[in-house]
Amino acid sequence: MSDKFTARIWVLGDDIDTDIILPTEYLAFKTVEEMKPYAFSPLRPDLASQIQPGDMIVAGNNFGCGSSREQAPEVVKALGVSCVVAKSYARIFFRNAINNGLLLIENQDLYDEVKEGDIAEVTPGKEIVVNGKSYEIASLPDNLLEILEAGGLVKAMRKRNGLD
């Protein structure tokens, strides 16, 4: 997970809960692909159609609060979001996201200093550079990196056990 990448930024606010990420009524769909168009619809109905693969979300405090539904991080990943950078995360969402192979980064300053459409250069475990300013980020433990690099917990365990 040390490969550098660039990403266009989408800015959301504080307390983006799982009902905003994916409203309850869309959990009835059988696949995440069917759910994707409705991601973030209570907040910004057109956002899911505007996010391009490789884009990133930058948010404030408590991203992913609310229910522990696994479909919330799944739909963010299915949209092609490369990572989410927030001031803080709800604990269950954080682990569900890692288990689904979605990179989450905590940073206290980025949200207050970027605007939507800015381009970030992300070096996981090292830094994020936006508008010429570097924001240091912490590295994740090796076991979480293994899960992210494999694309999720199930894939990591299959690889570790020689099944793939």
Residue frames as a rotation matrix with the C-alpha (Angstrom) as fourth column:
MET 1
0.572 0.820 0.000 0.00
0.820 -0.572 0.000 0.00
0.000 0.000 -1.000 0.00
SER 2
0.016 -0.671 -0.741 2.95
0.486 -0.642 0.593 2.28
-0.874 -0.369 0.316 -0.54
ASP 3
-0.441 -0.174 0.880 2.17
0.896 -0.133 0.423 3.25
0.044 0.976 0.215 -4.14
LYS 4
-0.723 0.124 -0.680 1.66
0.056 -0.970 -0.236 6.98
-0.689 -0.209 0.694 -4.64
PHE 5
-0.351 0.647 0.677 -1.52
0.933 0.180 0.312 8.09
0.080 0.741 -0.666 -6.40
THR 6
-0.992 0.129 0.000 -3.35
-0.129 -0.991 -0.028 11.29
-0.004 -0.027 1.000 -7.30
ALA 7
-0.430 0.899 -0.081 -7.00
0.902 0.431 0.000 11.93
0.035 -0.073 -0.997 -6.58
ARG 8
-0.528 0.415 0.741 -9.63
-0.049 -0.886 0.461 14.62
0.848 0.207 0.488 -7.08
ILE 9
-0.966 0.076 -0.249 -11.17
0.254 0.067 -0.965 15.73
-0.056 -0.995 -0.083 -3.79
TRP 10
-0.056 0.978 0.201 -14.87
0.189 -0.187 0.964 15.70
0.980 0.092 -0.174 -2.86
VAL 11
-0.921 -0.306 0.241 -15.56
-0.132 -0.337 -0.932 17.52
0.367 -0.890 0.270 0.42
LEU 12
0.138 0.933 -0.332 -18.27
0.382 0.259 0.887 16.39
0.914 -0.250 -0.320 2.82
GLY 13
0.182 0.006 0.983 -18.96
-0.616 -0.779 0.119 17.60
0.767 -0.627 -0.138 6.37
ASP 14
-0.780 -0.348 0.520 -19.05
-0.623 0.356 -0.697 16.29
0.058 -0.867 -0.495 9.91
ASP 15
-0.467 0.608 0.642 -21.16
-0.371 0.524 -0.766 13.36
-0.803 -0.596 -0.019 11.12
ILE 16
-0.202 0.350 -0.915 -21.68
-0.937 0.202 0.284 11.73
0.284 0.915 0.287 7.71
ASP 17
-0.199 0.185 0.962 -23.64
-0.658 0.702 -0.271 8.74
-0.726 -0.687 -0.018 8.96
THR 18
-0.871 -0.204 0.447 -24.32
0.095 0.824 0.559 5.43
-0.482 0.529 -0.698 7.28
ASP 19
0.127 0.968 0.214 -27.88
0.685 0.070 -0.725 6.57
-0.718 0.239 -0.654 6.41
ILE 20
0.542 -0.058 -0.839 -26.32
-0.479 -0.841 -0.251 9.39
-0.691 0.538 -0.483 4.37
ILE 21
-0.560 -0.820 -0.118 -23.70
-0.610 0.312 0.728 7.11
-0.560 0.480 -0.675 2.82
LEU 22
-0.853 0.376 -0.363 -26.39
-0.076 0.598 0.798 4.57
0.517 0.708 -0.481 1.87
PRO 23
-0.384 0.784 0.488 -30.01
-0.922 -0.359 -0.148 5.13
0.060 -0.506 0.860 2.94
THR 24
-0.541 0.185 0.821 -31.85
-0.398 0.803 -0.443 2.18
-0.741 -0.566 -0.360 4.46
GLU 25
0.484 0.875 -0.025 -34.39
-0.444 0.222 -0.868 1.83
-0.754 0.431 0.496 1.64
TYR 26
0.472 -0.357 -0.806 -31.63
-0.841 0.093 -0.533 0.88
0.265 0.930 -0.256 -0.83
LEU 27
-0.511 -0.620 0.596 -30.43
-0.777 0.630 -0.011 -2.04
-0.368 -0.468 -0.803 1.28
ALA 28
0.369 0.753 0.544 -33.23
-0.330 0.653 -0.681 -4.05
-0.869 0.072 0.490 -0.36
PHE 29
0.620 -0.224 -0.752 -31.22
-0.761 0.061 -0.646 -4.19
0.191 0.973 -0.132 -3.60
LYS 30
0.985 -0.163 0.061 -29.35
0.147 0.967 0.209 -7.45
-0.093 -0.197 0.976 -4.05
THR 31
0.275 -0.943 0.188 -26.02
0.940 0.223 -0.258 -6.03
0.201 0.248 0.948 -5.21
VAL 32
-0.037 -0.418 -0.908 -23.78
0.544 -0.770 0.332 -3.11
-0.838 -0.482 0.255 -4.35
GLU 33
-0.888 -0.272 0.371 -23.80
0.451 -0.353 0.820 -2.19
-0.092 0.895 0.436 -8.06
GLU 34
-0.088 0.945 0.314 -27.55
0.749 -0.145 0.646 -1.58
0.657 0.292 -0.695 -7.80
MET 35
0.514 0.265 -0.816 -27.01
0.828 -0.401 0.392 0.51
-0.223 -0.877 -0.425 -4.64
LYS 36
-0.423 -0.906 -0.020 -24.25
0.874 -0.414 0.255 2.74
-0.240 0.090 0.967 -6.07
PRO 37
-0.402 0.228 0.887 -26.44
0.517 -0.743 0.425 5.43
0.756 0.630 0.181 -7.70
TYR 38
0.614 0.777 0.141 -28.04
0.258 -0.367 0.894 6.20
0.746 -0.512 -0.425 -4.33
ALA 39
-0.017 -0.711 -0.703 -24.83
0.990 0.086 -0.111 6.70
0.139 -0.698 0.702 -2.32
PHE 40
-0.803 -0.353 -0.480 -24.88
0.510 -0.824 -0.248 10.03
-0.308 -0.444 0.842 -0.46
SER 41
-0.486 0.643 0.592 -28.31
0.607 -0.239 0.758 10.82
0.629 0.727 -0.274 -1.99
PRO 42
0.491 0.711 -0.503 -29.83
0.868 -0.352 0.349 12.42
0.071 -0.609 -0.790 1.14
LEU 43
0.108 -0.574 -0.812 -26.94
0.457 -0.696 0.553 14.91
-0.883 -0.431 0.187 1.21
ARG 44
-0.287 -0.277 -0.917 -26.16
-0.688 -0.606 0.398 15.34
-0.666 0.745 -0.016 -2.49
PRO 45
0.544 0.673 0.502 -28.38
-0.206 0.687 -0.697 13.36
-0.813 0.276 0.512 -4.88
ASP 46
0.944 -0.163 -0.286 -25.99
-0.284 0.037 -0.958 13.78
0.167 0.986 -0.011 -7.83
LEU 47
0.309 -0.913 0.267 -22.73
-0.880 -0.168 0.444 12.97
-0.360 -0.372 -0.855 -6.02
ALA 48
0.190 -0.238 0.953 -22.61
-0.013 0.970 0.245 9.25
-0.982 -0.059 0.181 -6.83
SER 49
0.785 0.159 0.599 -22.86
0.562 0.224 -0.796 9.98
-0.260 0.962 0.087 -10.55
GLN 50
0.883 -0.459 0.097 -20.09
-0.376 -0.817 -0.438 12.59
0.280 0.350 -0.894 -10.35
ILE 51
0.379 -0.773 0.509 -17.50
-0.584 0.227 0.779 10.56
-0.718 -0.593 -0.365 -8.43
GLN 52
0.632 -0.287 -0.720 -14.94
-0.622 0.365 -0.692 9.06
0.462 0.885 0.052 -10.80
PRO 53
0.858 -0.378 -0.348 -12.71
0.471 0.850 0.238 6.06
0.206 -0.368 0.907 -10.08
GLY 54
-0.140 -0.990 -0.018 -9.67
0.831 -0.107 -0.546 7.20
0.539 -0.091 0.838 -8.12
ASP 55
0.057 0.232 0.971 -11.38
-0.220 -0.946 0.239 10.23
0.974 -0.228 -0.003 -6.53
MET 56
-0.668 -0.265 -0.695 -11.17
0.597 0.367 -0.713 10.73
0.445 -0.891 -0.087 -2.76
ILE 57
0.517 0.827 0.223 -13.53
0.364 -0.448 0.817 11.98
0.775 -0.341 -0.532 -0.11
VAL 58
-0.771 -0.637 -0.009 -12.37
0.310 -0.363 -0.879 14.45
0.557 -0.680 0.477 2.54
ALA 59
0.330 0.944 0.013 -14.66
0.297 -0.117 0.948 14.86
0.896 -0.309 -0.319 5.54
GLY 60
0.010 -0.230 0.973 -14.78
-0.740 -0.656 -0.148 16.24
0.672 -0.719 -0.177 9.05
ASN 61
-0.721 -0.285 0.632 -15.37
-0.686 0.423 -0.592 14.43
-0.099 -0.860 -0.500 12.32
ASN 62
-0.372 0.588 0.718 -17.19
-0.381 0.609 -0.696 11.16
-0.846 -0.532 -0.003 12.92
PHE 63
-0.266 0.243 -0.933 -17.40
-0.952 0.086 0.294 9.85
0.151 0.966 0.208 9.34
GLY 64
-0.481 0.130 -0.867 -19.43
-0.212 0.942 0.260 6.63
0.850 0.309 -0.426 9.16
CYS 65
-0.891 0.233 0.390 -21.35
-0.388 0.058 -0.920 7.07
-0.237 -0.971 0.039 12.42
GLY 66
0.036 0.980 -0.196 -24.75
-0.998 0.044 0.039 5.45
0.047 0.194 0.980 12.81
SER 67
0.842 0.372 0.391 -25.57
-0.407 0.913 0.008 1.84
-0.354 -0.166 0.921 12.12
SER 68
-0.067 -0.948 0.310 -22.87
-0.459 0.305 0.835 -0.72
-0.886 -0.086 -0.455 11.48
ARG 69
0.823 0.500 0.269 -24.11
-0.030 0.512 -0.859 -1.73
-0.567 0.699 0.436 8.04
GLU 70
-0.089 -0.922 0.378 -21.34
0.379 0.319 0.869 -3.18
-0.921 0.220 0.321 5.94
GLN 71
0.329 0.284 0.901 -22.90
0.939 0.002 -0.343 -1.89
-0.099 0.959 -0.266 2.73
ALA 72
0.933 0.030 -0.358 -21.84
0.051 -0.998 0.047 1.69
-0.356 -0.062 -0.932 3.58
PRO 73
0.050 -0.963 -0.264 -18.11
-0.491 -0.254 0.833 1.18
-0.870 0.088 -0.486 3.04
GLU 74
-0.263 -0.102 0.959 -18.84
0.593 0.767 0.245 -1.35
-0.761 0.634 -0.141 0.29
VAL 75
0.658 0.596 0.460 -20.74
0.728 -0.348 -0.590 1.24
-0.191 0.724 -0.663 -1.75
VAL 76
0.728 -0.497 -0.472 -18.00
-0.397 -0.867 0.300 3.87
-0.558 -0.031 -0.829 -1.25
LYS 77
-0.325 -0.880 0.345 -15.45
-0.188 0.418 0.889 1.39
-0.927 0.224 -0.302 -2.55
ALA 78
-0.039 0.397 0.917 -17.75
0.805 0.556 -0.206 0.35
-0.592 0.730 -0.342 -5.42
LEU 79
0.907 0.347 -0.237 -17.91
0.182 -0.833 -0.522 4.00
-0.379 0.430 -0.819 -6.53
GLY 80
0.533 -0.787 0.311 -14.16
0.648 0.143 -0.748 3.74
0.544 0.600 0.586 -7.10
VAL 81
0.862 -0.224 0.455 -13.16
-0.422 -0.816 0.396 6.05
0.283 -0.533 -0.797 -4.24
SER 82
0.172 -0.902 -0.395 -9.42
0.006 0.402 -0.916 5.58
0.985 0.155 0.075 -3.68
CYS 83
-0.619 -0.327 -0.714 -9.52
0.696 0.195 -0.692 6.68
0.365 -0.925 0.107 -0.05
VAL 84
0.631 0.714 0.303 -11.44
0.372 -0.621 0.690 8.66
0.681 -0.323 -0.657 2.52
VAL 85
-0.645 -0.759 -0.092 -9.60
0.509 -0.337 -0.792 11.23
0.570 -0.558 0.603 4.63
ALA 86
0.488 0.828 0.277 -11.47
0.220 -0.423 0.879 12.42
0.845 -0.368 -0.388 7.72
LYS 87
-0.089 -0.452 0.888 -10.72
-0.769 -0.536 -0.350 14.03
0.634 -0.713 -0.299 11.05
SER 88
-0.708 -0.098 0.700 -12.18
-0.572 0.660 -0.486 10.96
-0.415 -0.745 -0.523 12.76
TYR 89
-0.485 0.509 -0.711 -14.23
-0.441 0.559 0.702 7.83
0.755 0.654 -0.047 12.03
ALA 90
0.513 0.629 0.584 -16.84
-0.858 0.400 0.323 5.80
-0.030 -0.666 0.745 13.80
ARG 91
-0.316 -0.785 0.533 -14.97
-0.766 0.543 0.344 2.70
-0.560 -0.299 -0.773 14.99
ILE 92
0.087 0.393 0.916 -17.22
0.174 0.899 -0.402 0.09
-0.981 0.195 0.010 13.41
PHE 93
0.958 0.231 -0.172 -17.23
-0.104 -0.278 -0.955 1.90
-0.269 0.932 -0.242 10.06
PHE 94
0.246 -0.947 -0.207 -13.43
-0.953 -0.276 0.128 2.11
-0.178 0.165 -0.970 10.19
ARG 95
-0.480 -0.477 0.736 -13.05
-0.423 0.861 0.282 -1.64
-0.769 -0.176 -0.615 10.62
ASN 96
0.427 0.695 0.578 -15.79
0.300 0.494 -0.816 -2.47
-0.853 0.522 0.002 8.10
ALA 97
0.848 -0.150 -0.509 -14.03
-0.496 -0.566 -0.659 -0.25
-0.189 0.810 -0.554 5.56
ILE 98
-0.207 -0.977 0.050 -10.65
-0.929 0.212 0.303 -1.93
-0.307 0.017 -0.952 6.11
ASN 99
-0.316 0.148 0.937 -12.32
-0.064 0.982 -0.176 -5.36
-0.947 -0.115 -0.301 5.91
ASN 100
0.687 0.619 0.381 -13.73
0.376 0.146 -0.915 -4.33
-0.622 0.772 -0.132 2.53
GLY 101
-0.025 -0.835 0.550 -10.40
0.974 0.103 0.201 -3.01
-0.224 0.541 0.811 1.26
LEU 102
0.644 0.280 0.712 -11.22
0.467 -0.881 -0.076 0.72
0.606 0.381 -0.699 1.48
LEU 103
-0.405 -0.891 -0.204 -8.31
0.792 -0.231 -0.565 2.90
0.456 -0.390 0.800 2.59
LEU 104
0.809 0.576 0.112 -9.18
0.412 -0.693 0.592 5.32
0.419 -0.433 -0.798 5.39
ILE 105
-0.371 -0.927 0.047 -6.77
0.689 -0.309 -0.655 8.02
0.622 -0.211 0.754 6.58
GLU 106
0.651 0.507 -0.566 -7.16
0.756 -0.502 0.420 10.20
-0.072 -0.701 -0.710 9.65
ASN 107
-0.552 -0.777 0.304 -5.88
0.761 -0.618 -0.199 13.76
0.342 0.122 0.932 9.41
GLN 108
-0.034 0.539 -0.842 -6.92
0.851 -0.426 -0.307 16.74
-0.524 -0.727 -0.444 11.52
ASP 109
-0.358 -0.272 -0.894 -5.92
0.054 -0.961 0.271 19.54
-0.932 0.049 0.358 9.13
LEU 110
-0.911 -0.142 0.388 -6.71
0.371 0.131 0.919 18.57
-0.181 0.981 -0.067 5.53
TYR 111
-0.101 0.981 0.169 -10.49
0.995 0.096 0.034 19.09
0.017 0.171 -0.985 5.77
ASP 112
0.513 0.327 -0.794 -10.11
0.531 -0.847 -0.006 22.72
-0.674 -0.418 -0.608 6.87
GLU 113
-0.080 -0.721 -0.688 -7.57
-0.215 -0.662 0.718 23.62
-0.973 0.205 -0.102 4.18
VAL 114
-0.921 -0.207 0.329 -8.80
0.250 0.331 0.910 22.08
-0.297 0.921 -0.253 0.91
LYS 115
-0.202 0.895 -0.398 -11.70
-0.711 -0.413 -0.569 22.72
-0.674 0.168 0.720 -1.40
GLU 116
0.415 0.461 0.784 -13.72
0.172 0.807 -0.565 20.46
-0.893 0.369 0.255 -3.63
GLY 117
0.997 -0.039 0.067 -11.97
0.065 -0.044 -0.997 19.75
0.041 0.998 -0.041 -6.91
ASP 118
0.346 -0.934 0.095 -8.45
-0.913 -0.311 0.265 20.16
-0.218 -0.178 -0.960 -5.52
ILE 119
0.664 -0.246 -0.706 -6.03
-0.201 0.851 -0.485 17.44
0.720 0.464 0.515 -6.59
ALA 120
0.620 -0.441 0.649 -4.20
-0.693 0.078 0.716 15.49
-0.367 -0.894 -0.257 -3.91
GLU 121
0.121 -0.646 -0.753 -1.07
-0.488 0.622 -0.612 13.39
0.865 0.441 -0.240 -4.26
VAL 122
0.717 0.273 0.641 -1.29
-0.696 0.321 0.642 10.59
-0.031 -0.907 0.420 -1.69
THR 123
-0.278 -0.764 -0.583 1.59
-0.443 0.640 -0.628 8.46
0.852 0.084 -0.516 -0.49
PRO 124
0.718 0.674 -0.172 -0.08
-0.169 0.409 0.897 6.00
0.675 -0.615 0.408 1.91
GLY 125
0.692 -0.398 -0.603 1.61
0.717 0.480 0.505 5.82
0.089 -0.782 0.617 5.28
LYS 126
-0.409 -0.912 -0.029 3.61
0.913 -0.409 -0.008 8.98
-0.005 -0.029 1.000 4.59
GLU 127
-0.700 0.083 -0.709 1.88
0.094 -0.974 -0.207 12.13
-0.707 -0.212 0.674 3.33
ILE 128
0.305 0.733 0.608 -0.80
0.924 -0.074 -0.375 13.85
-0.230 0.676 -0.700 1.31
VAL 129
-0.753 -0.538 -0.379 0.24
0.393 -0.829 0.397 16.86
-0.528 0.150 0.836 -0.78
VAL 130
0.275 0.849 0.451 -2.41
0.960 -0.217 -0.178 19.39
-0.053 0.482 -0.875 -1.84
ASN 131
0.904 0.116 0.411 -1.76
0.227 -0.946 -0.232 22.82
0.362 0.303 -0.881 -3.33
GLY 132
0.183 -0.959 0.218 1.94
-0.134 -0.244 -0.960 22.49
0.974 0.147 -0.173 -2.53
LYS 133
-0.041 -0.153 0.987 1.38
-0.977 -0.199 -0.072 21.77
0.207 -0.968 -0.141 1.17
SER 134
-0.447 -0.212 -0.869 2.32
-0.135 0.976 -0.169 18.44
0.884 0.042 -0.465 2.72
TYR 135
0.330 0.588 0.738 0.13
-0.914 0.003 0.407 16.80
0.237 -0.809 0.539 5.36
GLU 136
-0.750 -0.657 -0.075 1.83
-0.597 0.721 -0.352 14.02
0.286 -0.219 -0.933 7.27
ILE 137
0.453 0.890 -0.048 -0.21
-0.791 0.426 0.440 10.86
0.412 -0.162 0.897 7.78
ALA 138
-0.077 -0.425 0.902 0.34
-0.813 0.551 0.190 7.89
-0.577 -0.718 -0.388 10.04
SER 139
-0.606 -0.149 -0.781 1.04
-0.621 0.702 0.348 4.47
0.497 0.696 -0.518 8.67
LEU 140
0.545 0.823 0.159 -1.34
-0.795 0.448 0.409 1.61
0.265 -0.349 0.899 9.31
PRO 141
0.046 -0.501 0.865 -0.26
-0.651 0.641 0.406 -1.57
-0.757 -0.582 -0.297 11.10
ASP 142
-0.793 -0.508 -0.338 1.05
-0.582 0.466 0.666 -4.37
-0.181 0.725 -0.665 8.88
ASN 143
-0.734 0.545 0.405 -1.99
0.460 0.838 -0.294 -6.58
-0.500 -0.029 -0.866 9.43
LEU 144
0.305 0.864 -0.401 -4.34
0.181 -0.466 -0.866 -3.85
-0.935 0.192 -0.299 8.16
LEU 145
-0.103 -0.431 -0.896 -2.05
-0.829 -0.461 0.317 -3.11
-0.550 0.776 -0.310 5.21
GLU 146
-0.937 -0.227 0.265 -2.15
-0.093 0.894 0.438 -6.80
-0.336 0.386 -0.859 4.29
ILE 147
-0.190 0.957 0.221 -5.97
0.635 0.291 -0.716 -6.65
-0.749 0.004 -0.663 4.21
LEU 148
0.421 0.341 -0.841 -6.02
-0.269 -0.838 -0.475 -3.44
-0.866 0.426 -0.261 2.14
GLU 149
-0.440 -0.701 -0.561 -3.43
-0.770 -0.027 0.638 -4.72
-0.462 0.712 -0.528 -0.34
ALA 150
-0.898 0.145 0.416 -5.42
0.248 0.947 0.205 -7.91
-0.364 0.287 -0.886 -0.86
GLY 151
-0.731 0.671 0.124 -8.63
-0.214 -0.398 0.892 -5.96
0.648 0.626 0.435 -1.47
GLY 152
0.276 0.842 0.463 -10.38
-0.782 -0.083 0.618 -6.96
0.559 -0.533 0.636 1.75
LEU 153
-0.080 -0.295 0.952 -10.32
-0.924 0.379 0.040 -9.36
-0.373 -0.877 -0.303 4.68
VAL 154
0.724 0.407 0.557 -11.73
-0.216 0.901 -0.377 -12.41
-0.655 0.153 0.740 2.89
LYS 155
0.888 -0.432 -0.159 -9.25
-0.116 0.124 -0.986 -12.04
0.445 0.893 0.060 0.02
ALA 156
0.085 -0.896 0.436 -6.37
-0.898 -0.258 -0.356 -11.54
0.431 -0.361 -0.827 2.47
MET 157
0.083 -0.004 0.997 -7.27
-0.746 0.663 0.065 -14.70
-0.661 -0.749 0.052 4.41
ARG 158
0.945 0.245 0.218 -7.67
-0.032 0.730 -0.683 -16.73
-0.327 0.638 0.697 1.22
LYS 159
0.611 -0.786 -0.091 -4.24
-0.382 -0.191 -0.904 -15.53
0.694 0.587 -0.417 0.08
ARG 160
-0.045 -0.639 0.768 -2.66
-0.994 -0.047 -0.098 -16.18
0.098 -0.768 -0.633 3.50
ASN 161
0.144 0.210 0.967 -4.09
-0.523 0.846 -0.105 -19.72
-0.840 -0.491 0.232 3.54
GLY 162
-0.781 -0.624 0.034 -2.97
-0.277 0.394 0.876 -20.53
-0.560 0.675 -0.481 0.01
LEU 163
-0.082 0.850 0.521 -6.49
0.516 0.483 -0.707 -20.68
-0.853 0.211 -0.478 -1.41
ASP 164
0.938 0.345 -0.038 -5.88
0.156 -0.517 -0.842 -18.02
-0.310 0.784 -0.538 -4.09
